[in-house]
Amino acid sequence: MERIVVEPDICNGQPTIKGTRITARTVLEFLAAGDAIEDVLEEYPTLTRDDILACIRFSSDLMGHQFSLQSVA
């Protein structure tokens, strides 16, 4: 995961694409809304296809961890 970084002073510590202030979440939201990779690249011309694929891999890796939901009162 060299392309996705977490730095506390950039975007409040959210995972971003290295060298940018574009969050992985932003890219994933575009894809989830039905945009194609080419659409994201057009919207963010500084990104590469590999950057977008890294966001998908990052998300997949996170989902591989075990989670449990708890009610917070």
C-alpha positions as CSV (number, residue, x, y, z in Angstrom):
1,M,0.0,0.0,0.0
2,E,2.6,2.5,-1.0
3,R,0.0,4.7,-2.8
4,I,-2.4,5.0,0.2
5,V,-1.1,6.9,3.2
6,V,-2.4,8.1,6.5
7,E,-0.9,11.3,7.8
8,P,-2.5,13.0,10.9
9,D,-2.0,16.5,9.5
10,I,-3.5,15.8,6.0
11,C,-7.3,15.5,5.7
12,N,-7.7,14.8,9.4
13,G,-5.8,11.5,9.2
14,Q,-8.1,10.0,6.6
15,P,-6.4,7.6,4.1
16,T,-5.3,9.7,1.1
17,I,-3.6,9.0,-2.2
18,K,0.1,9.7,-1.6
19,G,1.2,13.2,-2.7
20,T,-2.5,14.4,-2.9
21,R,-5.2,15.6,-0.6
22,I,-7.7,13.2,-2.4
23,T,-9.1,10.7,0.0
24,A,-9.5,7.0,-0.8
25,R,-13.1,7.5,0.4
26,T,-13.7,10.2,-2.3
27,V,-12.6,7.8,-5.0
28,L,-14.6,5.0,-3.7
29,E,-17.7,7.1,-3.4
30,F,-17.4,8.1,-7.1
31,L,-17.1,4.4,-8.0
32,A,-20.0,3.4,-5.8
33,A,-22.2,6.1,-7.5
34,G,-21.6,4.3,-10.8
35,D,-18.8,6.4,-12.2
36,A,-16.2,4.5,-14.3
37,I,-12.5,4.7,-13.5
38,E,-12.2,6.8,-16.6
39,D,-14.7,9.3,-15.1
40,V,-12.7,9.6,-11.9
41,L,-9.5,10.1,-13.9
42,E,-11.2,12.9,-15.9
43,E,-12.4,14.6,-12.7
44,Y,-9.0,14.2,-11.0
45,P,-6.4,14.3,-13.8
46,T,-3.4,14.0,-11.4
47,L,-4.5,10.5,-10.5
48,T,-3.6,7.4,-12.3
49,R,-5.5,4.1,-12.9
50,D,-3.1,2.5,-10.4
51,D,-4.1,5.1,-7.7
52,I,-7.7,4.2,-8.2
53,L,-7.0,0.5,-8.1
54,A,-5.0,1.1,-4.9
55,C,-8.1,2.6,-3.3
56,I,-10.1,-0.5,-4.1
57,R,-7.4,-2.8,-2.8
58,F,-7.2,-0.7,0.4
59,S,-10.9,-1.0,0.9
60,S,-10.8,-4.7,0.3
61,D,-7.9,-5.1,2.8
62,L,-9.9,-3.2,5.4
63,M,-12.9,-5.5,4.9
64,G,-10.7,-8.5,5.5
65,H,-10.4,-7.5,9.2
66,Q,-12.9,-8.7,11.7
67,F,-15.4,-6.2,12.9
68,S,-18.1,-6.2,15.5
69,L,-20.8,-3.6,16.0
70,Q,-21.8,-2.4,19.4
71,S,-24.5,-0.1,20.5
72,V,-23.3,3.2,21.9
73,A,-25.7,4.8,24.3
